[in-house]
Amino acid sequence: PQEGWSWQDPFEDSETSWNHGLTITAANGRHFWHSNLNAPCWMRKANGDLITQTICYPAKVGQPAIGGLLLWQDYDNFLWLMRDLHGPGEVSFAGCVGNSSSVFGRTHLDMPAEGNGGTCLRLERIGGTVRALAYSENGEWYTAGQAGFPADSPIQIGVFASGNIARNIY
């Protein structure tokens, strides 16, 4: 584990490792949506304006890389930016602000035919606004949405994996 980061796995049924980069494998059904707030994640404290960014790859060839970035204040106020939830190349930006769950936007990225490429995800918090961006291997940044997020500091930021796999897609 890296200093300042904490592992959170409410049901203790997911896995993580730090070999050749961070890998998080979520148990089936784990996610951050409505009352299902139990996806495994690595989190750290943050204050004020921030930019957080990560690159997501599938843990195994041929599997979806459903996961991404999480900005968390409490159960009533959090945002996530995730790849592949609605299919390969899909990037979704959603969460809960003031105890109201919302989808704030999404975009679609061109992915390699085998679907194993990396996706760079980025959240920018400036004042009370969070902007979500995604970058694919084709070399372009795309906006996935923007949300008002007047959260008190400190908040937590991190990376997570979702086990909310759409069986009709994958």
Steps between C-alpha positions, in 0.01 A plus 500: 500500500605855431534753784187709554270257316243277674329189363120496537307181429175502705415132442862379494433295186707687240872484426786742445870472421785742427694274258589676172260785590183496705239232427156501661259212437146568622258230608180467298247778566738751661443860386430864606141565398188580707519283814766265356806682640741213547755495216857430612730800481832652600444848650702793635413840648503814287427868555385788284547515124647186349572299189511122523573270211554130436531258210267198507579171326314170519646276773494209253486488120143474379343631823341842545685763704196624690632755746661837527527807722297585809458833679335443839371722780233275652213267404295799380779669300733314264591490131653230282648483152503146362589316181319207334187492723272517195732325256857522365612860454213650700598753769232600752498786751245471781451505873299656777484868597280610788359145531379506137647239263568634151677420176696812405630385163676242294715463193614222270866438417637308205664190642724239337295219344598256776385751766816467710632855467550750776268788580624807682235644736528842661295698755567871550347671803518879495288679757163329514517348151639164387581437135544144367727417205617188321790436263534197277798365317393691187647814657195717575341622825121482524272666756279250682307762695502760775332513840457743784666353809512753786655246738668599820869420528662267565356251259642170378615408152586160369471218251240224502373196311138409436359150487177627347548315172221527241471136391317601181812695393785284631 
